[in-house]
Amino acid sequence: MHDEQEVCWRVACGLECDIKDRCRGSHDLAAYLLDKPADIYFPRKLYDSPPFVDSEPSDGPDPPIFSQCPGASVNTRCPYYGEYGQCKAGFKCRFLGSHLKTTDGGLGIIFTTNNERMEWARQNAIENNVTDIKFHKSLKKREQPFEASRRFSQMLKTSEGKGMAFKSLHEVAKSVVKEDVNMEDGEDRDLLGDKTSTKGTEIIFIDRPEKKRLHWKGLTYLAPLTTVGNLPFRRLCTTLGVDITCGEMGLSHSFLQGSKEEWSLVKRHPSEKIFGVQIAANKPEQASSCADAINSGCDSIDFVDLNAGCPIDLIYQAGSGSALMNSPGKLGKCLMGINYAMGSVPVTLKMRTGVKDGSPTAHKLMPKLHDWGIGSIALHGRTRQQRYTRLADWDYIKYCVETLRAHEALMQDSPAAMDSDAATRENGSSINNGFDPMHFWGNGDCFSGIEYWKTVEATGVDGVMIGRGALIKPWIFTEIKEKREWDISSRERLDLIRKYAEFGLCHFGSDTSGVNTTRRYLCEALSFWHRYIPIGLLEVLPPKLNHRAPAFRGRDELETLLASTDCKTWVRISEMFLGPAPPEWNFLPKHKSNAYGSDEGTEAQG
């Protein structure tokens, strides 16, 4: 959604337009400013009773700048300007008065900059992994060389109809097969890639790239989340204690087509300490090429995660996501291709227990994970068929942990592992030679700090990847770090909403389009946040993710408001920080998380 009267972006930023004759925007800045909508007031104070936020002061004479721009207000503040020391929206900013001043004795107006803040922003606030149009066009035209993925494609042709393994781990894997007297014949032995397996599969060995070590023990991990796991939300979670974040799942073929929307998913805020990118792929060549593109276009990525757990029909039917669990050979080659293309950047895997209920298969893949060269595994305790119904199977996750650790113990005792480990210690290298214990993350239903640590102790996982629990209560990471339950007040929760609005405006922009994009994602977040039940109202602790409370009255009016299941209420909450929503703007959550307005059958787009 844009302004009714569109002005040229370059003119709005105080520059000359190079394509005046072909430009679709207006170049009459004076007329645009006269008709520009009134500035949005961004509140400074919060209350737990109506109106919940302070309103714009109405007393005092109007500043002289109002004659050229009647809608500008010096009482508001622009979050983007406050963060970066300048506003990229220029005169299109909906908080314009906060960075506007007069010139020539009041005859002209210009927007201001804060040089000190700009210098700070260069070091602390500028987003990383921002790709330009030139790079996107080169992908569309297939002009990128992709040398690493090209070499891997040649290896795939050589190994057609055969298995693949990394050279550095094959001898260890062979010794493990011979020593593992408890392993049954058949599929499990074949998954290890033994050259003498019962099926007689021939193995092609390739060099394994050296990888940086992952030091994730004791850290907190926010799961990659579609739509709601955007940069503003991840940034909010970093203020609450999360250590590892991962971007939303991106489709590999969209990355390779230069999709602007897909490449926006790799952007990283400096506050994200450890950041990864998650991709979905259905072919090894596609996975390798996508990883090569990401490696070429991004300079601030700590790991790349392959999605082998997405249950969505569109993804599954295309052979990506959880469909990869039906084809372990293809899954392994996809992981090896990403490994090969990413150089020293570690590769991780997220998957489910299996595809069909009653037929878990994840444990069969545990002995093969090191051969595929991954540094961390995250296992969601549900099958693809379950989606998010019923409880996650943590007993099965524990079994998979034990299976992996038993295999690693045999690997560590092999002569090849001991020789390699000794050489690594002698050189003081920080490169992972493949014999370190793999980080294992469980996933599913964790909803409290106390429950988190009980789960870690009971199952042996290195940590619990938090997904829906963080969507409903982002402060769960604070609970985990402090090992307590936080009875957060309604005003503290409203302050988190204010922060989200600020972070959204800093990311999406402070013009009309950016404001409404922020509004849409804020309402998506509220479609989960409203499900939180205050601890002070619970009869039993800790709270459970699958519990659904009846309608309740909070301890104050704001707490009651934040528990509303009505979409229109979420829009009202967004208006406290983002101004009135356009009359034609309505909202229905993408995930439809128990959220329905009073008008049945109305399905509007945000």
C-alpha positions as CSV (number, residue, x, y, z in Angstrom):
1,M,0.0,0.0,0.0
2,H,1.5,3.4,-1.1
3,D,0.7,7.1,-0.9
4,E,-2.3,8.4,-2.9
5,Q,0.1,10.8,-4.7
6,E,3.3,9.0,-5.5
7,V,6.4,11.2,-5.6
8,C,9.7,10.1,-7.3
9,W,12.0,8.4,-4.8
10,R,15.0,10.4,-5.9
11,V,13.2,13.7,-5.6
12,A,11.9,12.6,-2.2
13,C,15.4,12.1,-1.0
14,G,16.6,15.5,-2.3
15,L,18.3,14.2,-5.4
16,E,17.9,14.8,-9.2
17,C,15.9,12.2,-11.1
18,D,17.9,10.8,-14.0
19,I,14.9,9.5,-16.0
20,K,12.4,12.4,-15.7
21,D,10.6,11.6,-18.9
22,R,10.2,7.9,-18.1
23,C,9.7,8.3,-14.4
24,R,6.2,7.3,-13.1
25,G,6.5,9.4,-9.9
26,S,5.6,13.0,-9.5
27,H,8.5,15.5,-9.4
28,D,6.4,18.3,-7.8
29,L,7.7,18.0,-4.3
30,A,6.0,21.2,-3.1
31,A,2.6,19.9,-4.1
32,Y,3.3,16.5,-2.6
33,L,4.3,18.0,0.8
34,L,1.1,20.2,0.9
35,D,-1.1,17.1,0.5
36,K,1.1,14.7,2.5
37,P,-0.9,12.9,5.2
38,A,-0.3,14.0,8.8
39,D,2.7,12.5,10.6
40,I,2.2,9.4,12.7
41,Y,2.9,10.0,16.4
42,F,5.2,7.3,17.9
43,P,4.4,7.1,21.6
44,R,7.0,7.6,24.3
45,K,5.0,6.4,27.4
46,L,3.1,3.2,28.1
47,Y,0.2,2.5,30.5
48,D,-1.7,-0.5,31.7
49,S,-5.0,1.3,31.4
50,P,-6.7,3.0,28.5
51,P,-5.5,4.6,26.2
52,F,-2.4,2.5,27.1
53,V,0.0,4.9,25.2
54,D,0.5,8.6,25.5
55,S,-1.0,10.9,22.8
56,E,0.6,13.7,20.8
57,P,0.8,17.0,22.7
58,S,-1.6,19.5,21.2
59,D,-0.5,22.7,23.0
60,G,2.0,25.2,21.7
61,P,2.3,27.2,18.5
62,D,2.9,25.5,15.2
63,P,6.5,25.6,13.9
64,P,7.1,27.6,10.8
65,I,7.8,24.5,8.7
66,F,4.1,23.7,8.7
67,S,3.5,26.3,6.0
68,Q,5.3,24.1,3.4
69,C,4.3,20.8,5.0
70,P,1.2,21.1,7.1
71,G,1.2,17.4,8.0
72,A,4.6,17.5,9.6
73,S,4.9,17.3,13.4
74,V,7.9,18.1,15.6
75,N,6.4,16.1,18.4
76,T,6.8,12.7,16.8
77,R,10.0,10.6,16.4
78,C,11.2,8.5,13.6
79,P,12.6,5.1,14.7
80,Y,14.6,4.8,11.5
81,Y,16.3,8.2,11.9
82,G,16.9,7.4,15.6
83,E,18.6,4.2,14.7
84,Y,20.7,5.2,11.6
85,G,21.1,9.0,12.0
86,Q,19.4,9.6,8.7
87,C,16.1,8.5,7.1
88,K,16.2,6.7,3.7
89,A,12.5,7.6,3.1
90,G,13.4,11.3,2.9
91,F,10.3,13.4,2.5
92,K,8.1,10.3,2.2
93,C,8.7,9.4,5.8
94,R,5.5,9.2,7.9
95,F,7.4,10.6,10.9
96,L,8.9,13.5,8.8
97,G,8.7,16.3,11.4
98,S,11.3,14.6,13.7
99,H,14.1,15.2,11.1
100,L,12.9,18.3,9.2
101,K,14.2,21.9,9.6
102,T,13.7,25.2,7.8
103,T,16.3,27.0,5.6
104,D,16.6,30.4,4.0
105,G,14.8,32.2,6.8
106,G,11.8,29.8,6.7
107,L,11.4,29.8,2.9
108,G,12.7,26.3,2.4
109,I,12.8,23.0,4.2
110,I,15.4,20.1,4.3
111,F,15.7,16.9,6.3
112,T,18.5,16.6,8.8
113,T,21.2,14.0,9.5
114,N,23.0,13.0,12.7
115,N,26.6,12.4,11.7
116,E,27.5,10.9,15.1
117,R,24.7,8.4,15.0
118,M,25.5,7.6,11.3
119,E,29.0,6.6,12.3
120,W,27.7,4.5,15.2
121,A,25.2,2.8,12.8
122,R,28.0,1.8,10.4
123,Q,29.5,-0.3,13.1
124,N,26.4,-1.5,15.0
125,A,23.2,-1.3,13.0
126,I,23.8,-1.7,9.2
127,E,22.2,-5.0,8.0
128,N,24.5,-7.6,6.5
129,N,24.1,-9.9,3.4
130,V,22.3,-7.2,1.4
131,T,22.4,-8.2,-2.3
132,D,22.0,-5.7,-5.1
133,I,19.9,-5.7,-8.3
134,K,23.1,-6.4,-10.4
135,F,23.7,-9.7,-8.5
136,H,20.0,-10.7,-8.9
137,K,20.2,-10.0,-12.7
138,S,23.3,-12.1,-13.1
139,L,21.5,-15.0,-11.4
140,K,18.5,-14.6,-13.8
141,K,20.8,-14.6,-16.8
142,R,22.9,-17.5,-15.4
143,E,26.0,-15.4,-15.6
144,Q,27.4,-16.6,-12.2
145,P,30.3,-19.0,-12.7
146,F,29.5,-21.3,-9.7
147,E,32.8,-23.1,-10.0
148,A,32.4,-25.2,-6.8
149,S,28.9,-26.5,-7.8
150,R,30.1,-27.2,-11.3
151,R,32.8,-29.4,-10.0
152,F,30.4,-31.2,-7.7
153,S,28.0,-31.7,-10.6
154,Q,30.8,-33.5,-12.5
155,M,31.3,-35.7,-9.4
156,L,27.6,-36.5,-9.4
157,K,27.8,-37.7,-13.0
158,T,30.7,-39.9,-12.2
159,S,28.9,-41.4,-9.2
160,E,25.5,-41.9,-11.0
161,G,24.0,-45.1,-9.6
162,K,26.6,-45.2,-6.8
163,G,26.9,-44.0,-3.3
164,M,29.1,-41.0,-2.2
165,A,31.2,-40.4,0.9
166,F,33.9,-38.0,2.1
167,K,37.4,-39.5,1.9
168,S,38.4,-38.3,5.3
169,L,35.7,-40.3,7.1
170,H,35.4,-43.4,5.0
171,E,38.2,-45.5,6.7
172,V,36.7,-44.6,10.1
173,A,33.2,-45.7,8.9
174,K,34.6,-49.0,7.6
175,S,36.2,-49.8,10.9
176,V,33.0,-48.9,12.7
177,V,31.0,-51.3,10.5
178,K,33.4,-54.2,11.3
179,E,33.4,-53.4,15.1
180,D,29.6,-52.9,15.5
181,V,28.6,-56.4,16.3
182,N,25.1,-55.3,17.4
183,M,24.1,-53.8,14.0
184,E,21.6,-55.9,12.1
185,D,22.1,-56.7,8.4
186,G,20.1,-54.9,5.8
187,E,19.2,-51.2,5.5
188,D,21.0,-49.9,8.6
189,R,24.3,-51.4,7.4
190,D,23.8,-50.1,3.9
191,L,23.2,-46.5,5.3
192,L,26.7,-46.5,6.7
193,G,28.0,-46.7,3.1
194,D,30.1,-49.8,3.8
195,K,31.7,-50.9,0.5
196,T,30.9,-54.5,1.4
197,S,27.2,-53.9,2.3
198,T,24.7,-56.6,1.5
199,K,23.4,-54.6,-1.4
200,G,26.9,-54.3,-2.9
201,T,26.6,-50.5,-3.3
202,E,29.8,-49.0,-4.8
203,I,31.0,-45.9,-3.1
204,I,32.6,-42.9,-4.7
205,F,34.8,-40.9,-2.3
206,I,35.4,-37.1,-2.6
207,D,37.5,-34.7,-0.6
208,R,35.8,-33.2,2.4
209,P,36.2,-29.4,2.8
210,E,37.7,-28.3,6.1
211,K,35.0,-26.7,8.3
212,K,35.0,-24.3,11.1
213,R,34.1,-25.8,14.5
214,L,30.7,-25.1,16.0
215,H,30.9,-24.1,19.7
216,W,27.2,-24.2,20.5
217,K,27.1,-26.0,23.8
218,G,24.9,-24.2,26.3
219,L,23.5,-21.7,23.8
220,T,19.9,-21.0,22.9
221,Y,18.6,-21.6,19.4
222,L,15.6,-19.9,17.7
223,A,14.1,-22.2,15.0
224,P,13.7,-20.9,11.4
225,L,10.1,-19.8,11.2
226,T,8.2,-19.0,8.0
227,T,6.6,-15.5,7.8
228,V,6.9,-14.7,11.5
229,G,10.6,-15.5,11.9
230,N,11.6,-12.3,10.0
231,L,14.5,-10.0,10.8
232,P,12.6,-7.7,13.2
233,F,11.3,-10.7,15.2
234,R,14.8,-12.3,15.4
235,R,16.2,-9.0,16.5
236,L,13.6,-8.8,19.2
237,C,14.6,-12.3,20.4
238,T,18.3,-11.2,20.6
239,T,17.3,-8.6,23.1
240,L,15.7,-11.4,25.2
241,G,18.6,-13.8,25.2
242,V,18.7,-15.9,22.0
243,D,22.2,-16.9,20.8
244,I,21.6,-18.7,17.5
245,T,19.2,-17.5,14.9
246,C,18.3,-18.8,11.4
247,G,16.5,-17.0,8.6
248,E,13.2,-18.1,7.1
249,M,13.3,-21.1,4.8
250,G,14.2,-20.1,1.2
251,L,13.5,-22.1,-1.9
252,S,16.7,-23.0,-3.7
253,H,15.2,-22.5,-7.2
254,S,14.0,-19.1,-6.2
255,F,17.4,-18.1,-5.0
256,L,18.9,-19.2,-8.3
257,Q,16.3,-17.2,-10.2
258,G,17.4,-14.0,-8.4
259,S,14.1,-13.5,-6.6
260,K,14.3,-10.3,-4.6
261,E,11.9,-11.7,-2.0
262,E,14.0,-14.8,-1.5
263,W,17.3,-13.0,-1.2
264,S,15.7,-10.7,1.4
265,L,15.6,-13.7,3.7
266,V,19.4,-13.9,4.1
267,K,19.7,-10.4,5.6
268,R,21.2,-10.3,9.1
269,H,21.1,-7.7,11.8
270,P,24.4,-7.1,13.7
271,S,22.8,-8.1,16.9
272,E,22.4,-11.7,15.7
273,K,25.5,-13.4,17.2
274,I,25.3,-16.6,15.3
275,F,23.3,-16.5,12.1
276,G,22.4,-19.1,9.5
277,V,20.4,-19.5,6.3
278,Q,18.0,-22.3,5.7
279,I,17.3,-23.6,2.2
280,A,14.9,-26.2,0.7
281,A,16.1,-28.3,-2.3
282,N,15.0,-31.4,-4.1
283,K,18.1,-32.1,-6.2
284,P,21.8,-32.3,-5.2
285,E,22.8,-30.1,-8.2
286,Q,20.2,-27.5,-7.2
287,A,21.3,-27.6,-3.5
288,S,24.9,-27.2,-4.5
289,S,24.3,-24.3,-6.9
290,C,22.1,-22.5,-4.4
291,A,24.8,-22.8,-1.7
292,D,27.4,-21.6,-4.2
293,A,25.2,-18.5,-4.9
294,I,24.8,-17.8,-1.2
295,N,28.5,-18.2,-0.6
296,S,29.1,-15.7,-3.5
297,G,26.5,-13.1,-2.5
298,C,26.8,-13.1,1.3
299,D,29.7,-12.4,3.5
300,S,28.2,-12.8,7.0
301,I,26.8,-16.3,7.3
302,D,27.9,-18.7,10.1
303,F,26.1,-21.9,8.8
304,V,23.7,-23.1,6.2
305,D,20.8,-25.4,7.2
306,L,19.1,-27.9,4.9
307,N,15.4,-28.3,5.6
308,A,14.4,-31.9,5.6
309,G,11.3,-31.5,7.8
310,C,8.9,-29.0,6.2
311,P,5.5,-30.8,6.1
312,I,3.7,-28.3,3.7
313,D,2.1,-30.1,0.8
314,L,3.5,-27.8,-1.9
315,I,7.1,-28.4,-0.6
316,Y,6.6,-32.1,0.0
317,Q,5.1,-32.8,-3.4
318,A,8.0,-31.0,-5.1
319,G,10.4,-33.4,-3.4
320,S,11.8,-31.0,-0.9
321,G,11.4,-30.6,2.9
322,S,10.4,-33.8,4.6
323,A,10.2,-35.7,1.3
324,L,14.0,-36.0,1.4
325,M,13.6,-38.4,4.3
326,N,12.1,-40.9,1.7
327,S,15.4,-40.7,-0.2
328,P,18.4,-41.0,2.1
329,G,20.8,-41.2,-0.8
330,K,19.5,-37.9,-2.3
331,L,19.5,-36.3,1.1
332,G,23.1,-37.2,1.6
333,K,24.2,-35.9,-1.8
334,C,22.3,-32.6,-1.2
335,L,24.2,-32.2,2.1
336,M,27.5,-33.1,0.5
337,G,26.8,-30.7,-2.4
338,I,26.1,-27.8,0.1
339,N,29.2,-28.7,2.1
340,Y,31.3,-28.7,-1.1
341,A,30.0,-25.3,-2.2
342,M,30.1,-23.5,1.1
343,G,33.9,-24.0,1.7
344,S,34.7,-23.6,5.4
345,V,31.1,-22.6,6.4
346,P,29.5,-25.4,8.4
347,V,26.3,-27.2,7.2
348,T,23.5,-28.3,9.5
349,L,20.3,-30.4,9.1
350,K,16.8,-30.1,10.4
351,M,14.4,-33.0,10.0
352,R,11.5,-34.8,11.4
353,T,11.2,-38.3,12.9
354,G,9.9,-39.6,9.6
355,V,7.2,-39.2,7.0
356,K,4.4,-41.6,8.1
357,D,3.0,-42.1,11.6
358,G,4.2,-45.3,13.2
359,S,7.2,-45.6,10.9
360,P,10.0,-43.4,12.2
361,T,13.2,-43.5,10.1
362,A,15.4,-40.8,11.6
363,H,17.4,-43.2,13.8
364,K,18.5,-45.1,10.6
365,L,20.2,-41.9,9.4
366,M,22.2,-41.2,12.6
367,P,25.2,-43.3,11.7
368,K,25.5,-41.6,8.3
369,L,25.4,-37.9,9.5
370,H,29.2,-37.6,10.0
371,D,29.8,-39.1,6.5
372,W,27.7,-36.3,5.1
373,G,29.8,-33.8,6.8
374,I,27.2,-31.9,8.8
375,G,28.1,-30.1,12.1
376,S,24.7,-30.1,13.8
377,I,21.4,-31.9,13.7
378,A,18.0,-30.7,14.8
379,L,15.2,-33.3,15.1
380,H,11.6,-32.3,15.4
381,G,9.8,-35.0,17.4
382,R,6.9,-35.4,15.0
383,T,6.3,-37.1,11.6
384,R,5.3,-35.2,8.5
385,Q,1.9,-36.8,8.7
386,Q,1.4,-35.4,12.2
387,R,2.2,-31.8,11.2
388,Y,1.8,-30.1,14.6
389,T,-0.9,-32.4,16.1
390,R,-0.4,-34.5,19.3
391,L,2.7,-34.1,21.4
392,A,6.3,-34.4,20.2
393,D,7.9,-37.8,20.8
394,W,10.8,-37.0,23.1
395,D,11.5,-40.7,23.9
396,Y,12.3,-41.2,20.2
397,I,14.5,-38.1,20.2
398,K,16.4,-39.6,23.1
399,Y,16.8,-42.9,21.2
400,C,18.2,-41.0,18.2
401,V,20.7,-39.2,20.5
402,E,21.8,-42.5,22.0
403,T,22.2,-44.0,18.5
404,L,24.4,-41.1,17.3
405,R,26.5,-41.0,20.4
406,A,27.1,-44.8,20.3
407,H,28.3,-44.4,16.7
408,E,30.5,-41.5,17.6
409,A,32.1,-43.5,20.4
410,L,33.2,-46.2,18.0
411,M,34.5,-43.5,15.6
412,Q,36.5,-41.9,18.3
413,D,38.2,-45.2,19.2
414,S,39.3,-46.0,15.7
415,P,43.0,-45.5,14.8
416,A,42.2,-42.9,12.0
417,A,40.2,-40.8,14.4
418,M,42.9,-40.8,17.1
419,D,45.6,-39.9,14.6
420,S,43.5,-37.0,13.1
421,D,42.5,-35.7,16.6
422,A,46.1,-35.7,17.8
423,A,47.2,-33.8,14.7
424,T,44.5,-31.2,15.2
425,R,45.5,-30.7,18.9
426,E,49.1,-30.3,17.9
427,N,48.4,-27.7,15.2
428,G,45.9,-25.8,17.5
429,S,43.5,-25.8,14.5
430,S,39.9,-24.5,14.8
431,I,38.8,-26.6,11.9
432,N,36.4,-29.4,12.5
433,N,38.0,-32.6,11.2
434,G,34.7,-34.5,11.4
435,F,35.4,-36.5,14.6
436,D,34.0,-34.0,17.1
437,P,30.7,-35.0,18.8
438,M,27.9,-33.6,16.7
439,H,25.6,-31.0,18.3
440,F,22.2,-32.5,18.7
441,W,19.1,-30.3,19.1
442,G,15.7,-31.6,20.0
443,N,12.6,-29.7,18.9
444,G,8.9,-29.7,19.8
445,D,6.6,-28.3,22.5
446,C,9.1,-26.6,24.8
447,F,7.3,-23.7,26.4
448,S,9.1,-22.8,29.6
449,G,12.6,-22.3,31.0
450,I,12.2,-24.9,33.7
451,E,10.9,-27.5,31.2
452,Y,13.8,-26.7,28.9
453,W,16.5,-27.8,31.3
454,K,14.5,-30.9,32.5
455,T,14.2,-32.0,28.8
456,V,17.9,-31.5,28.2
457,E,18.8,-33.5,31.3
458,A,16.3,-36.3,30.5
459,T,17.1,-36.8,26.8
460,G,20.8,-36.0,26.5
461,V,20.3,-33.4,23.8
462,D,22.7,-30.4,23.7
463,G,19.8,-28.0,23.6
464,V,16.2,-27.5,22.5
465,M,15.5,-25.6,19.4
466,I,12.6,-23.2,20.2
467,G,9.9,-22.6,17.6
468,R,6.3,-22.0,18.4
469,G,7.2,-21.5,22.1
470,A,9.1,-18.3,21.0
471,L,6.3,-17.2,18.8
472,I,3.9,-17.2,21.7
473,K,6.3,-15.8,24.3
474,P,9.6,-14.5,22.9
475,W,10.9,-14.0,26.4
476,I,11.2,-17.7,26.8
477,F,15.0,-17.2,26.1
478,T,15.2,-15.0,29.2
479,E,13.5,-17.8,31.2
480,I,16.0,-20.4,29.8
481,K,19.0,-18.2,30.6
482,E,17.8,-17.4,34.1
483,K,16.3,-20.8,34.7
484,R,13.0,-19.4,36.0
485,E,9.4,-18.7,35.0
486,W,8.8,-15.0,34.2
487,D,5.5,-13.6,35.2
488,I,5.8,-10.8,32.7
489,S,3.5,-7.8,33.2
490,S,1.1,-6.5,30.5
491,R,3.1,-3.2,30.3
492,E,6.3,-5.2,29.7
493,R,4.6,-7.1,26.9
494,L,3.3,-3.9,25.4
495,D,6.9,-2.6,25.5
496,L,7.9,-5.6,23.4
497,I,5.2,-4.8,20.9
498,R,6.6,-1.2,20.7
499,K,10.1,-2.6,20.2
500,Y,8.9,-4.9,17.4
501,A,7.2,-1.9,15.7
502,E,10.5,0.1,15.9
503,F,12.5,-2.8,14.6
504,G,10.0,-3.3,11.8
505,L,10.2,0.3,10.7
506,C,14.0,0.2,10.8
507,H,13.9,-2.9,8.5
508,F,11.0,-2.2,6.2
509,G,11.2,1.6,6.1
510,S,9.3,4.5,7.5
511,D,7.3,5.5,4.4
512,T,3.7,4.5,3.9
513,S,4.6,1.1,2.4
514,G,7.1,0.3,5.2
515,V,4.5,1.3,7.9
516,N,1.9,-1.0,6.5
517,T,4.4,-3.9,5.9
518,T,5.4,-3.5,9.6
519,R,1.7,-3.5,10.5
520,R,1.1,-6.7,8.7
521,Y,4.0,-8.6,10.3
522,L,3.1,-7.1,13.7
523,C,-0.4,-8.4,13.4
524,E,1.0,-11.8,12.3
525,A,3.1,-11.8,15.5
526,L,0.0,-10.8,17.6
527,S,-1.8,-13.8,16.2
528,F,0.5,-15.9,18.2
529,W,1.3,-13.6,21.2
530,H,-2.4,-13.5,22.2
531,R,-2.3,-17.2,23.1
532,Y,0.0,-16.5,26.1
533,I,-1.7,-17.1,29.4
534,P,-0.2,-15.1,32.2
535,I,1.5,-17.3,34.8
536,G,-0.2,-15.5,37.6
537,L,-3.6,-16.9,36.4
538,L,-2.4,-20.5,36.0
539,E,-3.4,-23.2,38.4
540,V,-0.5,-25.5,37.4
541,L,3.1,-24.8,36.4
542,P,4.9,-25.1,34.1
543,P,2.6,-24.0,31.3
544,K,2.2,-26.4,28.4
545,L,2.1,-25.4,24.7
546,N,-0.9,-27.6,23.9
547,H,-3.0,-26.1,26.7
548,R,-6.0,-23.9,25.5
549,A,-7.6,-21.8,28.2
550,P,-11.1,-20.5,28.0
551,A,-11.7,-16.8,27.6
552,F,-10.5,-15.0,30.7
553,R,-10.2,-11.6,32.2
554,G,-6.7,-10.4,32.8
555,R,-5.3,-8.7,36.0
556,D,-5.7,-5.3,34.3
557,E,-7.4,-4.0,31.2
558,L,-4.3,-4.2,29.0
559,E,-3.7,-7.8,29.9
560,T,-7.3,-8.5,28.8
561,L,-6.8,-6.6,25.6
562,L,-3.6,-8.5,24.7
563,A,-5.5,-11.9,25.1
564,S,-8.1,-11.0,22.5
565,T,-8.7,-13.5,19.7
566,D,-10.2,-10.9,17.4
567,C,-8.2,-9.8,14.4
568,K,-9.6,-6.3,14.6
569,T,-8.2,-5.9,18.1
570,W,-4.7,-6.8,16.9
571,V,-5.1,-4.0,14.2
572,R,-6.2,-1.6,17.0
573,I,-3.0,-2.5,19.0
574,S,-0.9,-1.9,15.9
575,E,-2.5,1.6,15.5
576,M,-1.1,2.6,18.9
577,F,2.4,2.7,17.3
578,L,1.8,2.8,13.6
579,G,-1.1,5.2,13.3
580,P,-4.6,4.5,11.9
581,A,-4.8,1.7,9.4
582,P,-6.1,2.6,5.9
583,P,-9.8,2.1,5.7
584,E,-9.4,-0.6,3.0
585,W,-6.7,-2.5,5.0
586,N,-7.9,-5.6,6.8
587,F,-6.1,-8.5,8.3
588,L,-6.4,-12.3,8.4
589,P,-3.4,-14.2,9.8
590,K,-1.5,-16.4,7.4
591,H,-1.4,-19.2,9.9
592,K,-5.0,-18.7,11.1
593,S,-3.9,-19.3,14.7
594,N,-7.3,-19.5,16.4
595,A,-7.9,-16.0,15.1
596,Y,-11.3,-15.0,13.7
597,G,-13.0,-11.7,13.5
598,S,-16.6,-11.0,14.1
599,D,-17.4,-10.9,10.4
600,E,-17.6,-14.5,9.3
601,G,-16.5,-15.3,5.8
602,T,-14.5,-12.2,5.4
603,E,-11.0,-13.1,4.1
604,A,-9.0,-9.9,3.5
605,Q,-5.3,-9.4,2.6
606,G,-2.9,-7.4,4.7
